[in-house]
Every structure is written in C-alpha cells, then in structure tokens.
Amino acid sequence: MVAFIGAAQAAGSWSAQVPGMMVAMSDRESVSQPATPPAEASIGGGVIDRVHWRLDVPPGEGVNAWLCHPQQCVALSGMRGTVTALAGRQADAPLRFRFALRPGQRPVRVQGLQVIVNYQ
C-alpha cells in the first residue's frame, strides 16, 4: 500500500439551477438544459462524492425522472434526494435531468430543477 501524505484533494461543492420545462411525451424523454459548475468554481480534477437534487411537479402529479452525467444516468425516486451512484465521476461535467411521462399521463410542467454537487 502506498500512502501520499498531504496529497489529499480539497473537498468542495458547486450548485446550479436550470429552467423548468414541459414534459409532454411518454415515448420520448425530455432533457433539461445542462447544470454546469459556475465559472469561478475551482474543481481541478475533482470527482463527485454525492449529488443533492430537487425538482417540483404540481401536487398529485408524477413523472419518471433521471439525473444524468455524460457517463451514467441514475433514476430519481421523488422530488428531492441525494445520489451517490455518480461517485467517482468527473465533478466538472454537466448534469442533465431527463423526464418521461407515464403511459396515458397528461403533460406535466417540471420546475425548480437544482443540483448541489459535493466533490473531492
């Protein structure tokens, strides 16, 4: 085992909000604009530790939702939560929300799209 004393990467976080969108089809996914780190973020070669996410749909409505890194998508189980399945992926890569209606469902407006990326 090799130990690098003092070589640990500093932890940090970045957050982004993206515009809401209308999800209108069950057979084709709707994709949000990318959530990207702000220009002043100094991520370097940092990797994701966890991602906190949030979205809002009208009361009584639901939608199939995923959070996607360029290398992997993760199914979301509600309107807010934390994902660790993207751990180890590049922290400076854009993240996108993907949505699809359930069969027979009427169009739904999804708003309040936000991510907070914790990285190391």
N, C-alpha and C positions, 0 to 999 in steps of 0.2 A: 504494500500500500504506500502511495506517495502522498505526502501532505504538503500543501502550499500555504505556509503561514503568511498572513497578511495579504493574500491574493484574492480574498473573497470579494465578489462584486457587490456593490452597494444596492440595496433594495430601493424600490421606488414605486410610483403609481402614476397613471395618467387617466383622464376621463374624457369622454366625448358624448355629445348628443347628436342625433341625426333626425331629420324631419320625419314626421309621421307620414303614413301612406294608406291608400285604399287597397284592400286585398279583395279581389273580385272573382278569382277562379279557384276551383278545387283541383283541376287537372294540370295547372301550371303554377309554379312558385312565383311569388312576388319577392323582389330583392330590394333591400334598403340601400340608400347611399352608404358609402363606407364610413365607419367610425375610425378616425385616424388620430394618432397622438398629436398634440399641439406642437408647433414648430420649435418652441422653447424647451421641449422635453429632451433630456439628455439620457437616452436609453442605452446607447452604445450597443453592445452585443447581448443585452439583457434578454432573458427568457421569461415567459409567463409563469407565474405561480398560481394565480387564480383570477377569474373574471367575475365581477358582480354585474348583474344586468337587471334592467327594468323595462317594462312596456305596459301600456294601458290600452284596454279594449272596453267598449261600452258594457255596462252591467248586464249580466245574463248572456253575453256573447263569449265565444271562444274561437281560437284559431290554432292551427298546427304551426309551431314556431321552432326555429333553429337559430343558433348563433354560429357563424362560420368564420374560421380563419382560412387563409388560402390553402392550407394543407388538410383541414379537417372541419366537419360540421358536427355540432352537438345539439341534440333535441332538448328543448326547454320545456319545463313541466308546469309552468304557471306564469304569473305576471311579474315575478321578481325572484331572484335567487342568486346562487353562486355556482360557478362551473370550475371544476379542477381538471376536467378531461383535456383541456388545452395546455396543461402544464408542460413546460419544456419547449414550446413553440416560440418563434421569434416574437418579442414583445412590441416591436415597431411595425408589425404587419397590420394592414387594415382588417377590421372585423365588419361583417355584414350580418344583418338579420335577414332571415328567409321565412316566408309565410305561405301557407296554403289553406284554403277553406276546407272544411269537412264536406263530404258529398251532400248535396241538397241545401247547403247553407247559403244564406244571403250575404252579399258583400259586407265587409266589416272595415271600419277605419281604425287603424292601429296608430297610437300616438305615444309620446313620452319615451321614445327609444333612447336608452342611455346605457353606456358601459363604463365600468371602472376597472382598469387593468392593473393588477399588482404584479410586479416583476422583480426578478433578482439578477 
